[in-house]
Amino acid sequence: MKKNYENEEKIREIYHKELKIQLIKDWLVILFFLACGIVAAIYCGTLFLTVAVDGKAAAVTILTTLIIFSGLLISGYCYNKFLSKKLDKLWDQKKLL
């Protein structure tokens, strides 16, 4: 009887960890679309300002934005993979119980 109670407690803990990880993964998706919107806004602003400002400054702005956005994409992708592996380990632990 005591072993069943311990297993239920462990399963409950694993469930809470899975829930936290899934919430983080959901926030990553929201942050991705937010970053896309910010990049689009910067591009639109830069393209409208190229008429008034030097084209070189616009190119630097676009290039800098692309570098930052690609860095965010790569780091978000790697973090998502890390979280997926963590979820897999938790599911394996739950199966063993």
N, C-alpha and C positions, 0 to 999 in steps of 0.2 A: 504494500500500500504506500509506503514511504517513497519507494522508487518511482511509482507513478506520479506522485506529487512533485518530486524533483524533476522528472521529465517534463511535466506540464509547465513548471516554472522556467525551465530552460527553453522550451518551445515558445513561451510567452516572451522571454527576453530576445530570442532570435527574431520573433515577429516584430517587435518594436525596433530592433536594429534594421530589419528589412524595410520597415515603413520609413524610417529616417533617411535611408539611402535612396529609396524611391522618390521621396520628396525633394532631395537634393538633385536627383536626375531630372525631375520635372522643372525645377528652377533653372537648370542649365538650358533647357529648351527655351524657356521664357527669356533668359538672358541672351541667347543666340538671336532671337527675333528682335530684341531690343537693340542689340549691336548692329543688326542689319539696318534697322530704321535710322540709327545714328549715322551710319556710313552713307546711307542714301541721302540724308539731310545734308551732310557735309559735301557730298558730290554735287547736289543741286545748288547749294550755295556757292561752291567753287566755280561751277560752270556759268552761273549768272554773273559772278564777279570777274571772270576772265576778260570780259569786255572792258571793264574799268581798270583792272589791275594787269600787271605784267603776266604774260603766259607762263613764264618760268616759275613764278610764285604759285600759280595754280597747279602746275605739274608737281611741284614739291609737296603741296598740300595733299594732292591725290595719292602720290607715292607713299607719303608718310601714313596716310589713312589706311592704305592697302597693307602696309607692313604691320601696323598695329592690329588690324582686323585678322590678317592671316595668323599672327601670333596667338590671338584669342581663340581662333578656330582650332588651331593645333593643340593648344593647352586644354581647351574644353573637350576635344575628342579624346585626348589621353586620359583626362580625369574621368570621363564617362566610361572608358574601358576599364580603368582601375575600379570604379564603383561596380561595374558589371561583374568583375572577377570577385569582388567582395561579396556580392549577392550570391554568386555561384557557391562560394565557400559556405555561406550561411544556409543555403538550401541543402547542401551536402550534410551539414551538421544536423539539420532538421530531419533528414532522411534516416540518419543513423539512430536517432531517438525513436 
